[in-house]
Amino acid sequence: MISRVTSKYRTTIPEEVRSFLKLSVDDPIQWSIRGNKVTIHPAEKPLLKYKGILHAKRGSTKEDIRKARLWRARQISNITETLCLPPLRKK
């Protein structure tokens, strides 16, 4: 397999290599130099080690949005009280 290096020193990883390494867009890759050889392999994805730790139940998206909005309103309310700002007008 051959690929070219552009003027900005970029190259395309051949599809066969991407498939073999199971690479996706924005995946980090790690380069290593050992002797006179350069190797490439997927870099560790730190968040993936936590995959499966949380077991959340499926919820209602509308209910989750409602809760998030209430939480945000309380946070804004606390900030305005701390700063002694007049309360926000409700629409």
Summary of the structure (lengths in Angstrom):
residues: 91
radius of gyration: 24.6
end to end distance: 62.7
largest distance: 68.5
contacts: 133
relative contact order: 0.08
helix: 38%
strand: 13%
